[in-house]
């Protein structure tokens, strides 16, 4: 892993579900939203949870690639949102969901597509935080978030043991 990641933040399925539901609570008073747009792949799970909690049945995806499991790369839009959903109002009434905002590079691309959409993430890092409208938990820029779909069960040594190793 890249040396810039000094800290790790492992997130269990239970914790992620609680955090995604907390995001839904926060968003409940910001609507109504006519559709959810999940930024894939990380936004798929929180988008499903938020859509369920807010009673939103229309779910679309925008497919943006910027990560290769442990390092950021260039931004590539693999699939756009249907223009009919964005409409002439620049995405007003759309709720865009992602798992996290890091540097904000992905959010910038998505914001250009839908300038009036509400963009929300479960987790935010300082560089990307100003670019989203809502989030739940902020972590430091030098933290790598291990999301539950990227992990398996294994032993983890105590923090103190890592520092002396």
Secondary structure, DSSP 8 states (H G I E B T S, - for coil): --TT--EEEE--HHHHHHHHHHHHHHHTTT---SEEEEEETTHHHHHHHHHHHHT---EEEEEEEEEETTEEEEEEEEE---HHHHTTTTTTTEEEEEEEESSSHHHHHHHHH-TTSEEEEEEEEHHHHTT-SEEEEEE-TTEEEE-GGG--------HHHHHH-
